[in-house]
C-alpha cells in the first residue's frame, strides 16, 4: 500500500517539476493532442462488450469487510487476487452498489462455461487498476493491491476481469464490504453566502428529509459562554432525467444521494467558528458528521491581512494509483496536497472551472468532494462553471460541444453552491472579501453586450467602492482577455473568440486583474488594453524562495493584468511558437496556483506557487493610492466639462 502511494507521488512530483519558461524555450510547443485531455479513463473501458465468464480457478477478496467503525469517511482496503493464467490484460475494478448478484443471476452459461446472455455490464466501475501493478502477479498469478474507499452511501465489491479494456470478461467477484453507516453526512464544503457575513455549509448524505432533518450546529470560538446555534438545511438531489446525455444518464450514472446546504448568518468579521453537520432521525436521535472550524470573512473594505487562492482545471487525483489518473490529471493530487499544507496561509479559494473532470461518470463527483474536503471544510471554496461542467449540445449554452459528456451543469450546480448567484443555472456572482471584490463570470453562457451576464458584470464592477475595496478582480473559466495558447494563436485572437467584447467594461471600471483557467499553463500579461502595455514595472526584490525578481507596478495601471492559471492538475499545455507577444510578461508550464495578498489599501501582491515544492515561480506587486484608481486612462473616463 505504502509503496504504491509512494510511486504515484514520485511520478506526480516529476511531472510537476518545471521552472519558468524563457522566451527562447517557449518556442517548443507541447505536441500532445488536446483531445487526450478530455478522455476520462473510465470511458476507455468497453463495458458494453463485457461478459460474465466466471472462472473457478480465479478468486478475489477484499478486507476489512466493515469500514468506518469509528466514524471515518474513508478507509484503505486490501485486495488479494489470483488467476491460473495471468496476463497484462487482467484488471481489478471497484463497483458500488455491489449488485453483481443481479448481473450473474441473469446470465446463461452454456456447456463450454461461457455466458450466452447479451453482452454488457450496466454500469461503469468507480475506479480500477491493472493486476500487474502487483509485482508478483505476472509470474505467480497472485497479487495484492490497496484501494482507498470513501463513504458513497452503498456497499462495494471488486471484480477481477480478463481481456483487457476492449473485451472485458468478469472472472471473479469479491465479498461485499461496506461502511458502518453508509448514509452518514460527509465531505462538507464551505462557500460565502449571499452576503459577506454568511457562510454556506454544503454536504452529502444518504438521508432524505422524510427520514432525517438536516442541520448544522455552530458556535463562535474564543468567546466565553457562546451558545450553540442550529441552522436548518435545504435538501436537493437529481436523477437520470435531469441529465442531458450519455454517459451521464447511462453507464456513468450513479445515485448522487442527497445534497444539503445550511446558511450560517450574521457572522462577526474575522472570528473563528466551529460547526458540525447533523441529521435528526424521526426517533429524535442525531447522526453527527465530523466537526470543523472556519474563519468568517472580513467586512467589505476592512484592512487586514487577506489572502486568496485562485486556479482552474484541477480534476481528480488518486493517492492509491487507480484509474490511471496520473496520465489524465497528473497534477491534481500534488496540487491538493500543497493546498492542504499551505492551508494556514490563505483565507479562501476560487476554483474557476473544470472541477472534477468527471465527464459523465458521476461517482467521480463524490471522489472529488472527498479529495478537496480538507480544504473546502476550512475555507470558502468558491467555484465557477467550466466547459467540463456545463457544455452540452442543445442545452442553451454558448458553445455547441459536449465537453460535459451529458452532465450539462447539473452535478456541479448541485454539489457546489454559489449562493450569491441569482440562478444556479446561470452562476455568475459577486463576492466581497475585505479589500477585494470578485466578479465571477460564466463563460459557458453568452457574455456579450446586450446579455444578462454583461449587464450583471457592468453592475458588479460599478458597485465596488474603490476607496475601501481597491482591488477589483474578474474571474472566469475561459480566457476572455489574453493568452498565447497555441489554439488561440492559430485563431489569431490570442483569447477566446469574442472574449474581448468585455474589454470596454474592464477599462471603464479599471479592473485590476482578470484570472482564467481552461488553458493548462500559467501566463501573466503586463497591464494591457487593446494589445498595448499601458504600464511598465520597476524591478523589485526577489519573487520568493530564490525565484526571479518580482515586477513592481507603481501608480495608475491604465489597463488590466490578465493571468491564466489553468494549472490545478490537468495535463499541461504549451504555448504558440515564435516570438512572445509584447504583452506576455511571464510564463510557466508548472502545476500550481495563484495567491493574492493584500495587507492594506495601497499594495497588492500576486504569486504563482508551484505545487510540488511551494516555490514562487512568478510574482508582482501593485502599489498605488486612491487617486491612481481615479486617474483617467484611454477609454476609461466619462466626458467632463471645464465649467466652474
GIQUI-V237028 format. One record per residue. N is the residue number from 1. RES is the residue in one small letter. PHI is phi in degrees with one decimal (999 if undefined). PSI is psi in whole degrees, -180 to 180 (* if undefined). OMEGA is omega in degrees with one decimal (999 if undefined). Layout:
N & RES & PHI & PSI & OMEGA
N & RES & PHI & PSI & OMEGA
//
This chain:
1 & x & 999 & -53 & -179.6
2 & x & -62.9 & -38 & -179.9
3 & x & -63.5 & -42 & -179.4
4 & x & -62.8 & -42 & 179.2
5 & x & -66.3 & -39 & 180.0
6 & x & -63.8 & -41 & 178.8
7 & x & -61.9 & -45 & -179.7
8 & x & -62.8 & -45 & -178.0
9 & x & -64.0 & -38 & 178.5
10 & x & -63.6 & -40 & 179.0
11 & x & -64.3 & -41 & 179.9
12 & x & -66.6 & -39 & 178.9
13 & x & -63.9 & -41 & 178.7
14 & x & -63.3 & -42 & -179.0
15 & x & -65.5 & -31 & -175.5
16 & x & -85.1 & -15 & -172.8
17 & x & -78.3 & 92 & -178.3
18 & x & -150.0 & 122 & -176.2
19 & x & -84.8 & 176 & 178.6
20 & x & -54.4 & 142 & -178.0
21 & x & -87.8 & 133 & 174.7
22 & x & -82.7 & 161 & 178.3
23 & x & -55.9 & -37 & -179.2
24 & x & -69.1 & -44 & -178.0
25 & x & -70.3 & -22 & -176.0
26 & x & -68.1 & -12 & -179.9
27 & x & -68.4 & -21 & 178.5
28 & x & -78.1 & 117 & -175.3
29 & x & -95.7 & 136 & 176.2
30 & x & -62.4 & 121 & -173.9
31 & x & -88.7 & -5 & -179.2
32 & x & -63.7 & 133 & -178.8
33 & x & -65.0 & 136 & 177.6
34 & x & -62.1 & -25 & 179.9
35 & x & -60.4 & -36 & -178.2
36 & x & -63.7 & -27 & 179.7
37 & x & -63.1 & -21 & -172.3
38 & x & -101.0 & 4 & -176.1
39 & x & -90.3 & 106 & 175.1
40 & x & -71.2 & 126 & -175.6
41 & x & -54.8 & -33 & 179.0
42 & x & -64.6 & -26 & -179.3
43 & x & -74.2 & -13 & 179.0
44 & x & -83.0 & -7 & 176.2
45 & x & -86.2 & 120 & -177.8
46 & x & -83.8 & 72 & -177.0
47 & x & -68.5 & -20 & 177.3
48 & x & -67.0 & -22 & 179.4
49 & x & -101.4 & 0 & -175.7
50 & x & -65.5 & 145 & 178.3
51 & x & -131.8 & 154 & 173.2
52 & x & -87.0 & 120 & -179.4
53 & x & -140.8 & 64 & -174.0
54 & x & -58.3 & 134 & -175.1
55 & x & -117.4 & 120 & -177.0
56 & x & -63.0 & -24 & -179.8
57 & x & -86.6 & -5 & -179.6
58 & x & -104.4 & 147 & -179.7
59 & x & -152.6 & 154 & 176.9
60 & x & -148.0 & 137 & -179.0
61 & x & -141.2 & 142 & -179.6
62 & x & -119.3 & 143 & 177.1
63 & x & -149.8 & 150 & -2.4
64 & x & -75.4 & 165 & -177.7
65 & x & -84.6 & -27 & -179.4
66 & x & -115.5 & 125 & -175.2
67 & x & -116.1 & 160 & 173.7
68 & x & 68.2 & 32 & -177.8
69 & x & -69.0 & -19 & 177.2
70 & x & -109.9 & 25 & 176.8
71 & x & 88.1 & 6 & 179.7
72 & x & -66.1 & 145 & 176.8
73 & x & -103.3 & 6 & 173.1
74 & x & -149.6 & 157 & -177.7
75 & x & -161.2 & 149 & 175.0
76 & x & -86.4 & 138 & 179.8
77 & x & -124.7 & 132 & 177.0
78 & x & -94.4 & 132 & -179.2
79 & x & -117.0 & 120 & 174.6
80 & x & -105.0 & 138 & -175.9
81 & x & -146.9 & 153 & 179.2
82 & x & -150.2 & 149 & 176.7
83 & x & -155.1 & 146 & -173.1
84 & x & -72.6 & -24 & -176.9
85 & x & -130.3 & 79 & -174.9
86 & x & -68.3 & 142 & 175.4
87 & x & -137.1 & 168 & 176.2
88 & x & -77.2 & 1 & 176.1
89 & x & -96.7 & 5 & 175.2
90 & x & -82.6 & 140 & 177.6
91 & x & -147.0 & 158 & -177.6
92 & x & -115.8 & 133 & -177.9
93 & x & -130.1 & 146 & 177.9
94 & x & -99.7 & 126 & 179.1
95 & x & -119.4 & 147 & 174.9
96 & x & -158.6 & 130 & -1.8
97 & x & -62.1 & 158 & -177.3
98 & x & -83.9 & 72 & -171.9
99 & x & -103.6 & 33 & 178.1
100 & x & -62.4 & -28 & 179.1
101 & x & -58.1 & -41 & 179.4
102 & x & -66.1 & -41 & -179.7
103 & x & -63.5 & -48 & -174.1
104 & x & -74.9 & -27 & 178.8
105 & x & -68.9 & -20 & 179.9
106 & x & -96.1 & 1 & -179.2
107 & x & -80.2 & 157 & 178.2
108 & x & -127.7 & 107 & -174.6
109 & x & -91.4 & 126 & 178.8
110 & x & -88.7 & -175 & -175.4
111 & x & -64.3 & -26 & 179.4
112 & x & -83.9 & 2 & -179.8
113 & x & 81.7 & 15 & -178.7
114 & x & -101.2 & 150 & 179.9
115 & x & -84.1 & 125 & -179.8
116 & x & -98.2 & 2 & 177.9
117 & x & -70.0 & 159 & 178.2
118 & x & -54.1 & 139 & -178.7
119 & x & -66.8 & 158 & 173.2
120 & x & 114.6 & 131 & 169.4
121 & x & -99.5 & 142 & -167.6
122 & x & -75.4 & -10 & -173.0
123 & x & -146.0 & 148 & 176.7
124 & x & -79.4 & 154 & 175.4
125 & x & -71.6 & 169 & 175.6
126 & x & -79.2 & -40 & 178.3
127 & x & -158.5 & 166 & -179.7
128 & x & -154.9 & 162 & 172.1
129 & x & -141.4 & 153 & 169.7
130 & x & -77.8 & 143 & -175.0
131 & x & -63.8 & -28 & -177.9
132 & x & -74.5 & 6 & 169.5
133 & x & -65.8 & -23 & 173.9
134 & x & -85.9 & 120 & -171.3
135 & x & -57.6 & -30 & -175.5
136 & x & -87.2 & -6 & -168.9
137 & x & -64.6 & -48 & -173.6
138 & x & -66.4 & -28 & -179.5
139 & x & -89.7 & -33 & -174.3
140 & x & -110.1 & -19 & -174.9
141 & x & 82.7 & -2 & 179.1
142 & x & -122.4 & 151 & 179.5
143 & x & -164.8 & 177 & 175.6
144 & x & -150.5 & 154 & 176.5
145 & x & -154.6 & 170 & -178.6
146 & x & -123.3 & 140 & 176.1
147 & x & -118.0 & 143 & 172.1
148 & x & -95.2 & 118 & -179.5
149 & x & -105.6 & 146 & 172.7
150 & x & -116.2 & 161 & 179.1
151 & x & -74.6 & 107 & -179.2
152 & x & -119.4 & 30 & 165.7
153 & x & 81.1 & -11 & -179.2
154 & x & -134.1 & 172 & 176.1
155 & x & -77.3 & 171 & -175.3
156 & x & -130.6 & 157 & 167.4
157 & x & -152.9 & 153 & 177.6
158 & x & -104.0 & 145 & 173.9
159 & x & -116.9 & 140 & 173.5
160 & x & -101.1 & 124 & -176.4
161 & x & -117.0 & 148 & 166.5
162 & x & -113.6 & 177 & 174.8
163 & x & 87.7 & 4 & 179.6
164 & x & 68.4 & -163 & -178.2
165 & x & -77.3 & -30 & -170.8
166 & x & -81.0 & -36 & -177.7
167 & x & -131.7 & 63 & -173.5
168 & x & -69.7 & 139 & 175.3
169 & x & -125.9 & 126 & 179.4
170 & x & -79.5 & 112 & -174.8
171 & x & -106.3 & -18 & 178.8
172 & x & -158.6 & 150 & -179.6
173 & x & -127.4 & 138 & -178.3
174 & x & -82.9 & 175 & 167.8
175 & x & -65.4 & 162 & 178.0
176 & x & -86.1 & 146 & 174.7
177 & x & -132.3 & 157 & -177.2
178 & x & -157.0 & 164 & 172.0
179 & x & -85.2 & 153 & -176.7
180 & x & -57.9 & -41 & 174.0
181 & x & -128.1 & 92 & -177.5
182 & x & -61.4 & -21 & -176.3
183 & x & -91.4 & 1 & -171.6
184 & x & -58.0 & 148 & 175.9
185 & x & -68.9 & 131 & -173.7
186 & x & -140.8 & 159 & 166.1
187 & x & 56.8 & 64 & 177.5
188 & x & -66.0 & 145 & 174.5
189 & x & -136.6 & 127 & -176.7
190 & x & -90.3 & 153 & 168.8
191 & x & -152.6 & 153 & 176.6
192 & x & -64.5 & 140 & -178.6
193 & x & -77.2 & -155 & -178.0
194 & x & -72.7 & -15 & 175.7
195 & x & -137.8 & 170 & -176.5
196 & x & -63.4 & -26 & -175.7
197 & x & -100.3 & 26 & 173.5
198 & x & -124.1 & 149 & 171.7
199 & x & -128.8 & 129 & 175.5
200 & x & -96.1 & 133 & 176.5
201 & x & -113.0 & 118 & 180.0
202 & x & -115.1 & 139 & 177.9
203 & x & -150.6 & 175 & -177.0
204 & x & -121.5 & 144 & 176.1
205 & x & -151.7 & 178 & 174.3
206 & x & -100.7 & 8 & -175.8
207 & x & -98.3 & 120 & 168.4
208 & x & -82.3 & 165 & -174.5
209 & x & -70.0 & -15 & 178.8
210 & x & -81.4 & -4 & 177.0
211 & x & -123.5 & -13 & 177.8
212 & x & -163.6 & 145 & -180.0
213 & x & -95.9 & 120 & -178.9
214 & x & -84.1 & 144 & 178.5
215 & x & -159.1 & 169 & 171.1
216 & x & -122.7 & 130 & 172.5
217 & x & -99.0 & 131 & -174.0
218 & x & -148.6 & 157 & 178.6
219 & x & -155.2 & 157 & 176.0
220 & x & -77.7 & 135 & 177.5
221 & x & -88.8 & 154 & 175.2
222 & x & 77.0 & 9 & 178.7
223 & x & -120.8 & 120 & -175.9
224 & x & -62.2 & 135 & 178.2
225 & x & 63.7 & 23 & 175.5
226 & x & -64.8 & 126 & -176.0
227 & x & -84.2 & 149 & 176.4
228 & x & -78.7 & 139 & 176.3
229 & x & -116.5 & 159 & 175.0
230 & x & -125.7 & 130 & 177.2
231 & x & -115.0 & 125 & 179.8
232 & x & -69.4 & 157 & -178.3
233 & x & -117.5 & 147 & 169.8
234 & x & -84.1 & 167 & -174.5
235 & x & -136.5 & 130 & 178.0
236 & x & -134.1 & 160 & 169.4
237 & x & -153.4 & -177 & 173.5
238 & x & -150.0 & 163 & -177.2
239 & x & -126.7 & -179 & 177.0
240 & x & -56.1 & -36 & -175.7
241 & x & -67.5 & -17 & 176.7
242 & x & -79.0 & -18 & -172.0
243 & x & -92.9 & 163 & -164.9
244 & x & -111.4 & 2 & 179.6
245 & x & 168.5 & -178 & -179.1
246 & x & -84.0 & 153 & -1.8
247 & x & -82.5 & -3 & -172.2
248 & x & -57.5 & -39 & -178.7
249 & x & -101.3 & 15 & -179.2
250 & x & -130.7 & -117 & -173.9
251 & x & -66.6 & -20 & 179.7
252 & x & -89.1 & -4 & -176.2
253 & x & -74.5 & 141 & 170.0
254 & x & -146.8 & 139 & -180.0
255 & x & -53.2 & 122 & -176.0
256 & x & -79.4 & -2 & -173.8
257 & x & 72.2 & -150 & -177.8
258 & x & -123.4 & 135 & -177.2
259 & x & -111.1 & 124 & -173.1
260 & x & -115.4 & 146 & 175.3
261 & x & -138.1 & 127 & 174.2
262 & x & -116.6 & 147 & -178.8
263 & x & -110.4 & 123 & 176.8
264 & x & -99.3 & 116 & -167.2
265 & x & -112.5 & 164 & 176.5
266 & x & 56.4 & 47 & 178.8
267 & x & -77.1 & 148 & 175.2
268 & x & -83.5 & 137 & -176.3
269 & x & -61.6 & 136 & 174.8
270 & x & 66.5 & 7 & 178.3
271 & x & -85.7 & 148 & 178.0
272 & x & -89.2 & 138 & 178.6
273 & x & -126.8 & 149 & 170.4
274 & x & -108.5 & 151 & -178.4
275 & x & -150.7 & 160 & 178.7
276 & x & -152.6 & 133 & 177.6
277 & x & -79.3 & 146 & 178.0
278 & x & -147.6 & 158 & 174.0
279 & x & -132.4 & 119 & 178.4
280 & x & -89.9 & 114 & 179.9
281 & x & -71.5 & 168 & -175.3
282 & x & -65.0 & -23 & 178.2
283 & x & -88.6 & 5 & 176.7
284 & x & 94.1 & -13 & 177.0
285 & x & -73.6 & 157 & -175.8
286 & x & -119.2 & 132 & 171.5
287 & x & -99.1 & 119 & -175.7
288 & x & -100.2 & 146 & 167.4
289 & x & -93.4 & -174 & 178.9
290 & x & -69.8 & 150 & 175.1
291 & x & -92.1 & 156 & 179.2
292 & x & -155.0 & -179 & -179.9
293 & x & -134.6 & 160 & 171.5
294 & x & -149.3 & 164 & 174.6
295 & x & -110.4 & 129 & -179.0
296 & x & -64.9 & 154 & -179.2
297 & x & -67.1 & 152 & 170.5
298 & x & -69.2 & 155 & 178.9
299 & x & -71.7 & 154 & -179.5
300 & x & -55.9 & 127 & 179.6
301 & x & 89.9 & -12 & -177.9
302 & x & -63.2 & 134 & 177.8
303 & x & -93.2 & 115 & 176.6
304 & x & -163.9 & 174 & 176.7
305 & x & -68.0 & 120 & -176.3
306 & x & -133.3 & 127 & -173.1
307 & x & -135.3 & 127 & -174.4
308 & x & -125.8 & 133 & 176.1
309 & x & -99.7 & 137 & 179.2
310 & x & -137.1 & 135 & 174.3
311 & x & -165.2 & 170 & 173.5
312 & x & -135.6 & 170 & 165.4
313 & x & 63.5 & 58 & -179.7
314 & x & -88.7 & -66 & -174.4
315 & x & 85.1 & -169 & -171.6
316 & x & -108.0 & 123 & 170.2
317 & x & -93.9 & 167 & 176.3
318 & x & -140.2 & 112 & -179.7
319 & x & -71.4 & -11 & 178.4
320 & x & -97.7 & 4 & 175.8
321 & x & 78.7 & 15 & -176.1
322 & x & -88.5 & 170 & 173.9
323 & x & 66.9 & 5 & -175.8
324 & x & 52.9 & 30 & -174.6
325 & x & -71.5 & -12 & 177.0
326 & x & -61.3 & -24 & 177.6
327 & x & -94.2 & -20 & -177.4
328 & x & -87.7 & -52 & 176.4
329 & x & -133.4 & 73 & -168.5
330 & x & -65.6 & -17 & -178.6
331 & x & -103.7 & 0 & -172.9
332 & x & -63.4 & -44 & -177.3
333 & x & -67.0 & -44 & -176.5
334 & x & -69.7 & -34 & 176.1
335 & x & -67.3 & -43 & 177.2
336 & x & -59.1 & -45 & -179.5
337 & x & -63.6 & -38 & 178.2
338 & x & -67.1 & -41 & 178.2
339 & x & -61.8 & -38 & 178.8
340 & x & -66.1 & -44 & 179.4
341 & x & -63.9 & -35 & -175.4
342 & x & -88.3 & 3 & -171.9
343 & x & -52.2 & -38 & 178.9
344 & x & -67.1 & -9 & -169.8
345 & x & -110.9 & 16 & 172.8
346 & x & -152.4 & 164 & -169.4
347 & x & -114.8 & -19 & -178.6
348 & x & -161.9 & 158 & 179.0
349 & x & -124.2 & 137 & 167.5
350 & x & -116.6 & 109 & 177.3
351 & x & -98.9 & 103 & -166.0
352 & x & -94.8 & 66 & 169.7
353 & x & 96.2 & 159 & -174.7
354 & x & 54.4 & 73 & -172.3
355 & x & -81.3 & -73 & -173.5
356 & x & -98.5 & -19 & -170.2
357 & x & 52.9 & 38 & 177.3
358 & x & -61.7 & -34 & 176.4
359 & x & 51.4 & 44 & 174.4
360 & x & 92.9 & -3 & 176.4
361 & x & -104.8 & 95 & -160.8
362 & x & -71.4 & -22 & 176.5
363 & x & -60.1 & -22 & -179.0
364 & x & -67.6 & -24 & 178.0
365 & x & -66.9 & -41 & 173.9
366 & x & -61.3 & -44 & 179.7
367 & x & -59.3 & -40 & -178.5
368 & x & -69.2 & -43 & 179.0
369 & x & -63.5 & -33 & 175.3
370 & x & -67.3 & -41 & -178.2
371 & x & -61.1 & -45 & -174.8
372 & x & -90.3 & -4 & -174.2
373 & x & -56.8 & -38 & 177.6
374 & x & -59.1 & -26 & 177.1
375 & x & -91.7 & -52 & -173.1
376 & x & -67.5 & -20 & 177.0
377 & x & -81.4 & -10 & -175.2
378 & x & -113.3 & -31 & 179.9
379 & x & -133.2 & 154 & 177.1
380 & x & -56.9 & 130 & 179.9
381 & x & -114.0 & 92 & -175.2
382 & x & -89.5 & 142 & -174.8
383 & x & -126.8 & 159 & 169.4
384 & x & -125.0 & 162 & -178.3
385 & x & -87.5 & 135 & 176.2
386 & x & -116.7 & 176 & -178.8
387 & x & -64.1 & -31 & -179.7
388 & x & -78.6 & -9 & 170.6
389 & x & -93.2 & -39 & -163.4
390 & x & -116.1 & -37 & -168.2
391 & x & -64.0 & 122 & -179.3
392 & x & -156.4 & 138 & -173.8
393 & x & -62.9 & 141 & 172.3
394 & x & 58.6 & 40 & 179.5
395 & x & -126.1 & 19 & 174.6
396 & x & 84.7 & 5 & 177.8
397 & x & -81.5 & 177 & -176.5
398 & x & -81.1 & -21 & -176.0
399 & x & -116.6 & 155 & -172.9
400 & x & -103.7 & 7 & -178.6
401 & x & -81.3 & -165 & 178.7
402 & x & -136.8 & 47 & -177.4
403 & x & -65.2 & -21 & 177.8
404 & x & -84.5 & -10 & 178.4
405 & x & 54.3 & 49 & 174.2
406 & x & 93.8 & -4 & -177.4
407 & x & -76.6 & -35 & 179.6
408 & x & 44.1 & 39 & 174.2
409 & x & 86.6 & -11 & -170.9
410 & x & -64.6 & -53 & -179.8
411 & x & -61.9 & -46 & -177.4
412 & x & -60.8 & -43 & -175.9
413 & x & -76.5 & -11 & 176.4
414 & x & -98.1 & -44 & -179.8
415 & x & -70.3 & -28 & -177.9
416 & x & -123.8 & 138 & -179.9
417 & x & -106.6 & 138 & 167.1
418 & x & -120.0 & 79 & -170.3
419 & x & -58.0 & -27 & -178.8
420 & x & -74.4 & -15 & 176.9
421 & x & -73.4 & 136 & -177.9
422 & x & -70.6 & -24 & -175.3
423 & x & -145.1 & 127 & 180.0
424 & x & -56.7 & -36 & -177.3
425 & x & -77.8 & -10 & 177.3
426 & x & -131.6 & 74 & -164.2
427 & x & -85.7 & 58 & 168.2
428 & x & -100.3 & 143 & -172.0
429 & x & -160.5 & 166 & 175.0
430 & x & -109.0 & 147 & 176.3
431 & x & -141.7 & 126 & 178.4
432 & x & -102.7 & 132 & 176.2
433 & x & -139.4 & 90 & 179.2
434 & x & 60.4 & -116 & -177.7
435 & x & -83.7 & -3 & 178.3
436 & x & -100.0 & 144 & 163.0
437 & x & -126.3 & 125 & 177.9
438 & x & -106.1 & 130 & 170.5
439 & x & -112.8 & 110 & -172.7
440 & x & -100.5 & 121 & -179.6
441 & x & -98.0 & 170 & 178.6
442 & x & -125.5 & 102 & -175.5
443 & x & -77.7 & 0 & 175.4
444 & x & -88.6 & -3 & 171.5
445 & x & -122.6 & 155 & -175.1
446 & x & -60.0 & 133 & -179.1
447 & x & -114.6 & 3 & -170.7
448 & x & -75.0 & 164 & 179.7
449 & x & -53.6 & 140 & -177.9
450 & x & 95.4 & -9 & 179.8
451 & x & -95.0 & 164 & 178.2
452 & x & -63.7 & -38 & -178.6
453 & x & -68.3 & -40 & 178.1
454 & x & -60.9 & -43 & 178.7
455 & x & -64.0 & -40 & 178.0
456 & x & -61.9 & -49 & -177.2
457 & x & -62.3 & -40 & 176.7
458 & x & -57.6 & -47 & 179.7
459 & x & -68.8 & -36 & 179.9
460 & x & -64.2 & -46 & 178.3
461 & x & -63.2 & -44 & -175.4
462 & x & -65.7 & -27 & -174.8
463 & x & -77.9 & -10 & -179.9
464 & x & -71.3 & 127 & 174.2
465 & x & -86.6 & 96 & -169.2
466 & x & -70.4 & -14 & 172.1
467 & x & -63.5 & -40 & -172.9
468 & x & -111.7 & -21 & 173.7
469 & x & -121.8 & 76 & -173.1
470 & x & -71.7 & -20 & -170.5
471 & x & -102.8 & 104 & -175.0
472 & x & -105.5 & 122 & -172.2
473 & x & -125.1 & 131 & 170.4
474 & x & -102.8 & 134 & 179.6
475 & x & -134.0 & 137 & 178.8
476 & x & -162.0 & 170 & -174.2
477 & x & -77.0 & -64 & -175.8
478 & x & -78.1 & 142 & 179.6
479 & x & -68.3 & 103 & 178.3
480 & x & -87.2 & -7 & -177.2
481 & x & -106.9 & -86 & -171.8
482 & x & -140.2 & 131 & 174.9
483 & x & -159.0 & 135 & 177.4
484 & x & -97.8 & 31 & 169.8
485 & x & -54.5 & 146 & -174.9
486 & x & -58.3 & -43 & -178.8
487 & x & -62.7 & -47 & -179.7
488 & x & -63.3 & -35 & 178.2
489 & x & -66.1 & -41 & 178.3
490 & x & -62.9 & -36 & 178.2
491 & x & -70.2 & -20 & -178.8
492 & x & 83.2 & 5 & -175.4
493 & x & -98.3 & -26 & -172.6
494 & x & 51.4 & 32 & 174.3
495 & x & -169.4 & 173 & 171.9
496 & x & -59.0 & 128 & -179.8
497 & x & -50.0 & 133 & -177.1
498 & x & 71.5 & 5 & -177.4
499 & x & -62.9 & -38 & -172.5
500 & x & -79.3 & 10 & 170.8
501 & x & -65.0 & -14 & 174.6
502 & x & -86.4 & -8 & -174.8
503 & x & -58.0 & -40 & 176.3
504 & x & -59.9 & -34 & 177.3
505 & x & -67.9 & -46 & 179.2
506 & x & -57.8 & -41 & -177.4
507 & x & -72.4 & -44 & -179.4
508 & x & -58.5 & -42 & -174.5
509 & x & -98.0 & 5 & 176.5
510 & x & 56.5 & 50 & 177.4
511 & x & -66.1 & 129 & -176.3
512 & x & -76.4 & -48 & -173.4
513 & x & -131.9 & 144 & 167.8
514 & x & -126.9 & 124 & -175.1
515 & x & -120.4 & 135 & -174.6
516 & x & -131.7 & 165 & 167.4
517 & x & -114.5 & -135 & 172.5
518 & x & 73.3 & -53 & 175.3
519 & x & -86.7 & 127 & -169.3
520 & x & -89.0 & 61 & 170.8
521 & x & -157.2 & 179 & 176.4
522 & x & -110.5 & 136 & 174.6
523 & x & -151.9 & 140 & 178.4
524 & x & -128.1 & 140 & 177.1
525 & x & -101.2 & 169 & 163.6
526 & x & -71.2 & 170 & 165.8
527 & x & -59.8 & 124 & -167.9
528 & x & -137.9 & 145 & 171.4
529 & x & -145.0 & 129 & 179.7
530 & x & 50.7 & 50 & 175.6
531 & x & 67.2 & 11 & -176.4
532 & x & -121.6 & 129 & 175.5
533 & x & -66.8 & 133 & -175.1
534 & x & -107.1 & -6 & 177.3
535 & x & -154.0 & 149 & 179.1
536 & x & -114.7 & 142 & -179.6
537 & x & -85.9 & 160 & 167.0
538 & x & -103.2 & 142 & 179.1
539 & x & -63.7 & 135 & 178.5
540 & x & -116.8 & -161 & 178.8
541 & x & -68.9 & -178 & -178.5
542 & x & -61.8 & 153 & 178.5
543 & x & -74.3 & -10 & 178.6
544 & x & 118.2 & 142 & 176.0
545 & x & 54.1 & 35 & 176.0
546 & x & 80.8 & 14 & -179.2
547 & x & -79.5 & 178 & 179.9
548 & x & -66.3 & 160 & -177.0
549 & x & -59.3 & 146 & 177.8
550 & x & -78.7 & 154 & 173.0
551 & x & -88.8 & 138 & -178.6
552 & x & -122.6 & 114 & 177.3
553 & x & -99.4 & 135 & -178.9
554 & x & -127.0 & 134 & 178.0
555 & x & 84.5 & -160 & -175.9
556 & x & -66.7 & 137 & 180.0
557 & x & -81.1 & -39 & -178.6
558 & x & 76.6 & -2 & 179.4
559 & x & -167.1 & -170 & -177.0
560 & x & -113.6 & 138 & 173.3
561 & x & -88.3 & 125 & -178.9
562 & x & -105.8 & 134 & -177.2
563 & x & -128.6 & 125 & 172.0
564 & x & -98.1 & 127 & -177.9
565 & x & -140.4 & 52 & 176.2
566 & x & -84.2 & 50 & -167.0
567 & x & -115.1 & 21 & -175.4
568 & x & -71.8 & -24 & -179.6
569 & x & 171.0 & -26 & -179.0
570 & x & -67.1 & 156 & -174.2
571 & x & -50.7 & 132 & -175.5
572 & x & -70.6 & 153 & -180.0
573 & x & -124.6 & 160 & -179.7
574 & x & -94.4 & -160 & -176.5
575 & x & -124.5 & 167 & 175.6
576 & x & -64.7 & 146 & 178.0
577 & x & -73.1 & 175 & 178.7
578 & x & 87.8 & -168 & -178.1
579 & x & -69.0 & 149 & 174.9
580 & x & -66.5 & 140 & 167.4
581 & x & -57.6 & 148 & -174.0
582 & x & -64.0 & -19 & 179.6
583 & x & -86.6 & -9 & -178.1
584 & x & -83.8 & 114 & -172.0
585 & x & -100.9 & -30 & -177.8
586 & x & -156.5 & 147 & -179.8
587 & x & -142.4 & 155 & 172.8
588 & x & -158.8 & 130 & 169.7
589 & x & -94.1 & 77 & -177.8
590 & x & -142.8 & 150 & 170.5
591 & x & -76.8 & 138 & -179.8
592 & x & 172.4 & -167 & -178.0
593 & x & -149.5 & 159 & 176.9
594 & x & -89.9 & 138 & 173.0
595 & x & -124.6 & 124 & 176.9
596 & x & -99.2 & 134 & -180.0
597 & x & -131.4 & 127 & 173.3
598 & x & -126.1 & 129 & 177.4
599 & x & -107.1 & -24 & 178.3
600 & x & -154.8 & -174 & -174.4
601 & x & -79.8 & -4 & -173.0
602 & x & -113.5 & -4 & -176.6
603 & x & -143.8 & 131 & 175.2
604 & x & -124.1 & 138 & 177.2
605 & x & -122.6 & 142 & 173.4
606 & x & -125.0 & 136 & 175.1
607 & x & -129.1 & 143 & 168.4
608 & x & -105.1 & 116 & -171.3
609 & x & -106.0 & 124 & 179.7
610 & x & -74.6 & 138 & -171.8
611 & x & -70.0 & -40 & -168.2
612 & x & -73.2 & -27 & -177.7
613 & x & -134.7 & 0 & 179.1
614 & x & 77.2 & 9 & -179.2
615 & x & -72.2 & 141 & 176.1
616 & x & -84.4 & 113 & -176.3
617 & x & -92.1 & -24 & 177.6
618 & x & -149.8 & 149 & 179.5
619 & x & -157.8 & 150 & 169.8
620 & x & -152.9 & 165 & 178.2
621 & x & -135.5 & 155 & 173.2
622 & x & -123.4 & 125 & 176.3
623 & x & -123.5 & 125 & -176.7
624 & x & -165.6 & 170 & 174.1
625 & x & -110.6 & 177 & -178.0
626 & x & -62.5 & -35 & 179.5
627 & x & -61.1 & -33 & 178.5
628 & x & -67.5 & -31 & 176.2
629 & x & -68.1 & -38 & -178.1
630 & x & -76.5 & -18 & -172.0
631 & x & -59.1 & 142 & 178.9
632 & x & -70.3 & 143 & 171.6
633 & x & -134.4 & 172 & -179.5
634 & x & -55.5 & 126 & 176.9
635 & x & 62.0 & 20 & -176.4
636 & x & -111.1 & -7 & -174.9
637 & x & -114.4 & 141 & 172.6
638 & x & -70.6 & 156 & 175.0
639 & x & -58.6 & 146 & 179.0
640 & x & -137.1 & 169 & -176.6
641 & x & -115.7 & 153 & 175.9
642 & x & -91.5 & -2 & -178.8
643 & x & -64.7 & 143 & 176.5
644 & x & -80.7 & * & 999
//
